[in-house]
Amino acid sequence: MTAVYTITLVLLSVAGMLTLVRVLAGPSDLDRIVALDVLVILIVAGVAVEIGMRGEGWNIALVAVVALLGFLGSVTAARLVERQGAEN
């Protein structure tokens, strides 16, 4: 079972590196916002895999809160970019 956790964490790390490339080289602000949202999701998924690997469930609520804050931050940033686009 440890091999499955290891493979999962490696794949999440590769996805995180590719997402960082999109954050740095995104052609628009909305692309960067979506990439940051994906990065937050990947971090939450990595922490969830770590929770599953260790068998500790006391911090699941913390993971849910981080995911919710990441989503709210993305929505807020997207609305800000939309308003700035409407003003121009």
Backbone bond lengths (Angstrom), bond angles and torsions (degrees), N, CA, C in turn:
res aa  C-N    CA-C-N  psi(-1)  N-CA   C-N-CA  omega(-1)  CA-C   N-CA-C  phi
1 M - - - 1.447 - - 1.528 111.31 -
2 T 1.315 117.37 -27.22 1.453 120.65 179.22 1.526 110.96 -64.19
3 A 1.324 117.61 -32.27 1.466 120.84 179.02 1.528 110.48 -64.91
4 V 1.309 116.73 -37.92 1.471 120.15 179.12 1.529 110.27 -64.76
5 Y 1.330 116.48 -44.45 1.462 119.75 177.93 1.526 111.03 -63.01
6 T 1.299 116.99 -41.50 1.464 121.21 -179.81 1.523 111.14 -64.03
7 I 1.324 116.63 -46.64 1.470 120.54 178.77 1.522 110.46 -61.97
8 T 1.321 116.79 -41.49 1.464 120.55 179.49 1.522 111.08 -63.05
9 L 1.319 117.25 -44.93 1.465 119.89 179.58 1.525 111.99 -66.67
10 V 1.320 117.59 -35.35 1.470 120.46 176.82 1.524 110.08 -65.49
11 L 1.324 116.94 -44.31 1.469 119.82 179.50 1.529 111.47 -65.25
12 L 1.328 116.91 -38.55 1.465 119.42 176.17 1.526 111.01 -65.35
13 S 1.329 117.03 -36.38 1.472 120.25 177.86 1.523 111.24 -66.24
14 V 1.326 116.98 -42.17 1.474 120.49 177.67 1.525 109.90 -62.92
15 A 1.323 116.21 -43.35 1.469 119.54 177.84 1.524 110.89 -62.62
16 G 1.332 117.11 -37.22 1.460 120.73 177.49 1.519 112.34 -65.03
17 M 1.327 117.08 -40.03 1.465 119.99 177.76 1.528 111.29 -65.61
18 L 1.318 116.61 -41.89 1.466 119.72 177.44 1.529 111.34 -65.21
19 T 1.316 116.09 -34.83 1.465 120.21 177.50 1.522 110.73 -68.44
20 L 1.321 117.40 -38.20 1.469 120.12 176.45 1.520 111.50 -62.46
21 V 1.331 116.91 -35.02 1.466 120.24 175.55 1.522 109.72 -61.74
22 R 1.325 116.67 -41.52 1.471 120.19 179.42 1.522 110.71 -68.11
23 V 1.327 117.61 -34.81 1.468 120.09 177.84 1.520 110.21 -64.67
24 L 1.325 116.81 -42.40 1.463 120.17 -176.95 1.525 112.88 -77.54
25 A 1.330 117.39 -34.23 1.459 120.26 -174.04 1.525 113.49 -111.41
26 G 1.319 116.72 13.90 1.464 118.88 -178.00 1.512 111.46 -61.25
27 P 1.317 117.32 134.34 1.461 118.55 -177.47 1.530 113.72 -70.29
28 S 1.324 117.74 -22.81 1.470 118.78 -179.80 1.522 109.53 -136.12
29 D 1.322 114.28 168.68 1.464 119.44 179.25 1.523 111.53 -66.21
30 L 1.323 117.08 -36.52 1.464 119.57 179.24 1.521 111.56 -64.86
31 D 1.329 117.89 -36.00 1.464 120.76 175.91 1.529 110.64 -62.59
32 R 1.308 116.13 -40.47 1.458 120.13 178.97 1.532 111.18 -67.53
33 I 1.323 117.11 -38.17 1.462 120.99 178.99 1.519 110.66 -64.70
34 V 1.315 116.42 -44.78 1.467 120.18 178.44 1.522 110.30 -64.15
35 A 1.325 117.52 -39.59 1.461 120.76 178.99 1.525 110.96 -65.10
36 L 1.314 117.74 -38.62 1.461 119.96 176.76 1.520 111.32 -65.89
37 D 1.333 116.85 -37.30 1.457 120.46 176.39 1.525 110.58 -64.11
38 V 1.314 116.68 -42.34 1.469 120.69 176.98 1.521 110.11 -63.56
39 L 1.313 117.71 -38.60 1.460 120.96 178.68 1.527 111.10 -63.17
40 V 1.324 116.95 -41.71 1.468 120.19 176.83 1.527 110.17 -62.53
41 I 1.322 116.94 -41.68 1.464 120.79 178.82 1.530 110.61 -63.41
42 L 1.325 116.91 -40.80 1.464 119.91 178.65 1.528 111.61 -65.37
43 I 1.310 116.93 -38.21 1.464 120.23 177.24 1.521 110.53 -65.27
44 V 1.327 116.40 -43.72 1.468 120.38 177.69 1.529 110.36 -62.19
45 A 1.327 116.91 -41.16 1.466 119.94 178.47 1.520 111.04 -64.73
46 G 1.323 117.61 -40.46 1.456 121.22 177.50 1.520 111.91 -62.85
47 V 1.314 116.46 -42.01 1.467 119.89 177.88 1.529 110.14 -66.74
48 A 1.323 117.06 -37.55 1.469 120.13 177.68 1.526 111.16 -64.59
49 V 1.325 117.41 -38.74 1.465 120.28 176.05 1.526 109.94 -64.84
50 E 1.304 116.81 -41.07 1.465 120.67 177.85 1.532 111.00 -63.09
51 I 1.330 116.97 -39.89 1.466 120.80 176.63 1.524 109.93 -61.98
52 G 1.328 116.25 -43.40 1.457 119.75 178.66 1.513 112.62 -65.21
53 M 1.317 116.48 -36.84 1.456 120.73 -179.13 1.531 111.27 -67.85
54 R 1.314 116.04 -40.62 1.469 119.84 -178.60 1.526 112.93 -84.45
55 G 1.326 116.95 -19.95 1.451 119.76 -179.94 1.519 114.03 77.15
56 E 1.315 116.59 20.17 1.464 121.04 179.09 1.523 108.71 -102.55
57 G 1.300 116.63 130.02 1.451 119.71 -177.76 1.501 114.54 -114.53
58 W 1.321 117.49 9.55 1.464 119.23 -174.51 1.520 112.75 -74.34
59 N 1.319 119.48 -17.66 1.464 120.29 -176.64 1.531 112.87 -110.40
60 I 1.301 117.97 21.74 1.461 120.63 177.29 1.532 110.96 -66.39
61 A 1.318 117.17 -37.24 1.465 120.53 178.44 1.523 110.78 -63.29
62 L 1.310 117.17 -36.90 1.463 121.14 177.58 1.521 110.95 -63.67
63 V 1.311 116.91 -40.63 1.465 121.48 178.25 1.528 109.83 -64.09
64 A 1.321 117.12 -41.53 1.467 120.62 178.63 1.526 111.17 -63.88
65 V 1.315 117.20 -40.03 1.466 120.82 179.29 1.526 111.04 -65.91
66 V 1.326 117.27 -41.76 1.471 120.74 178.53 1.529 110.17 -63.58
67 A 1.329 117.22 -41.41 1.464 120.40 178.09 1.529 110.90 -63.64
68 L 1.317 116.96 -41.72 1.462 120.45 179.02 1.523 111.41 -65.97
69 L 1.321 117.42 -41.63 1.466 120.12 178.18 1.523 111.68 -65.51
70 G 1.327 117.28 -37.40 1.456 120.54 176.11 1.516 111.52 -63.01
71 F 1.320 116.51 -42.50 1.462 120.53 178.44 1.523 111.02 -64.76
72 L 1.320 117.18 -46.59 1.469 120.05 179.89 1.520 111.61 -63.84
73 G 1.317 117.38 -36.80 1.464 120.44 176.76 1.518 111.86 -64.57
74 S 1.320 116.58 -40.03 1.465 120.23 179.00 1.520 111.41 -66.62
75 V 1.312 116.38 -42.71 1.468 119.89 178.91 1.521 110.61 -64.08
76 T 1.316 116.68 -42.34 1.465 120.43 179.20 1.524 111.34 -64.20
77 A 1.321 117.34 -43.70 1.464 120.74 179.48 1.527 110.89 -65.72
78 A 1.322 117.52 -39.10 1.464 120.41 178.69 1.528 110.97 -65.31
79 R 1.312 117.11 -38.96 1.471 119.46 177.36 1.524 111.03 -66.27
80 L 1.334 116.98 -37.25 1.456 120.71 178.11 1.524 110.89 -64.38
81 V 1.323 116.92 -44.52 1.470 120.40 178.67 1.523 110.09 -64.43
82 E 1.334 116.87 -37.68 1.465 120.28 179.03 1.512 110.70 -64.09
83 R 1.322 117.25 -42.11 1.474 120.26 178.91 1.524 111.07 -65.75
84 Q 1.326 117.20 -39.80 1.457 119.61 179.31 1.512 110.76 -66.22
85 G 1.327 117.48 -34.39 1.451 121.34 177.25 1.519 111.88 -68.76
86 A 1.326 117.68 -34.04 1.460 121.56 -179.95 1.522 110.89 -72.66
87 E 1.331 117.91 -29.32 1.466 121.01 179.39 1.508 112.35 -73.98
88 N 1.327 117.37 -27.35 1.472 120.21 -177.50 1.490 111.78 -81.62
